[in-house]
Amino acid sequence: LPPRRARRGRGRSTGAAAATMADQAGGSGGAEAQQVELPVPESHDDILRIFNAMRDQVNQLWRKINELDIEKQEHGLVLSALQPMDDSRKCFRLIGDVLVERTVGEVAPAVSRNQDGIAQLIDKLQEQLSVRKKVMSEFQAKYKIQVKGQGGQETQQGQAQGSQGVLVGES
């Protein structure tokens, strides 16, 4: 029996999309990602719009990290299924939309390289996520944004002191 393949119908598209997302989200994640500046809103509506956009970006990064982590685990399952097999045994690999016949000896190293690449991409995205979260929390503190359900006592204390801020609903 041929081993099960890692993803149904996706091929390399998820890794390429994640790499594109990593480039859009801040490049390599190092010093470039640290240069993210706080946007300057002109009105109360701008504050809400910018904060919600930041929150959406953080959520999008979380979803991508979780998706890639699942894919990395699936690659691990494929590798564990291939490990006890003879290197000359026939197996099938989905490349793009084409199912190609290979041997276990050819497929196992490729799957392992893909798994390593996914792990590196996850690390980069986690770095970007921490930077985005830091920028979002700075923006939230600067404009005194409070999210409903995230600090009921803080909201009551802030109202008692008469401070002004922005209250945002949970998404």
N, C-alpha and C positions, 0 to 999 in steps of 0.2 A: 504494500500500500504506500502511496506517496504521502509525505508529511503534509500536515495542514499548513496553509500559507498564513502569513501574519495578518493581512488586511484584505477584506473582500472588496474588489473593485477600485481600490485607491492607488495602488502602485506607489510611485514616488511623490505623488501630488501633495500629500500632507506635509512632508518634510520641506518641499519647495515653498509651500504656502507659509509654513512657519518661519523659514529663512527670510522670506520677503517681509513677514510681519516683524521679525527681529530687526531688519534694516530700517523699516518705517518707524519702529518704536524707539530707535536711538542708536542704531549701528552696532558697534562691538560691545557696548555696555560699559566700558571703562570710563575714561575721562570725558568722552563725548556725552555720555548720559548724565554726568554731573552738571553739565552746563544748562540744564533745563531751567528756564526762568518762569517766575510767576507772571501770568498774564495780568494786565491792568484793566479791570472792568470800569465801564463808564456809568453804569446804572445798577440798580438792584436786580433787574432782570438779567443783566450780563453776569452778575455774580452767580446767580442760579444756573444759568446756561453753562458757564465755564466749570462750575463745580460738578454739575451732572455729567459734562463731557469727560472730566477727569475721572469720575467714578466709573463711567462706562469703559474708559481705557483700562483701568485697573481690573475691572471684571473681565474684560476681553483677554487680558494677559493671563488671569487665573484660569479661564476656560482653556486657553491654548496650552498652558503648562499641564493641566490635568489631562487633556487629550493626548499630548505627547508622552506623558507618563504612562498612560494606558498602552499606547503604541509600543513604548519601550518594554513594558511587561510582556506584551504579545510577542515581541522579538525574542525575549528570553524564553518563552514557552516553545517557540519554534526551535531555538538552539538546543534546548534540553531534549526535544524530540529527535533532533538530528544527531546528537552526540553519540548514542550507542550504535548508530548505523554505520555500515561500511562506506568508505569514501567513494567507491565505484558504483554505489547504488543509484538508480535513476530516481530523480525527483522533479517536481515542477515548480516554477517560480513565475509569479505574475510581475511583469515589467510593463508599467503603463497599463495598457489595455490588452496586452498580448501575453498569453501563457506560453512560456518556453520550457523545453525539456533540458535539464542539466543533470549533473551528478551532485551528490551530497558534498563531495570534496570542493566543488565550485561554489555551491550555494552557501554553505556554512560560514566561510570567511566574509562573504558579502553581507550576510545578515548580521554578523558580528560587527562589521564596520558601520553598518546602518544604525545599529543599536548604540554604538559609541558616539556617532554623530548626533543622534537624538539626545543622548545624555548631555553632550556639550551645549546643544541648543537650549535644553531645559535650564542649564546653569546660566546662560546668557539672559534668558527671559526672566529668571528669578532675580538677577541683578537689576534688570530694567524695572521689574515690578517693585523692588524695594525703593528705587529712586522715585518712581511715579507715586508710590504711597507717601514718601517723605514730602514731595512737592505738594501733594493733595492735602496732607495734614498741615503744612505751613500755610497754604491758602485758606484752609478751614479755620485755623487759629487767627490769621490776620483779619479775616472778615467776620469772625465770631459766628461761624456757621454751626448749627446744631441739627443733627439728624434725628427725626422722631424715633423714639424707641431706643436711642443709644445713650441716654444719660438723663433720665427723668429728674433726678435730684439736681443736676447741674442746671437744667432748664428752669426749675423753680427758683433756685438761688439767683440765677441771672436776672429773672424777672423781678425778684425782690430788690435787687440792687439797682434796677432801672437801666441796665446796660442794653444797648441795641445790638441785634444780631440777625442772622438769617436762619429761618427754620425750614429744613428740607425734608420731604417725605422719603421713606425708604423705598428703594426700587426692587 
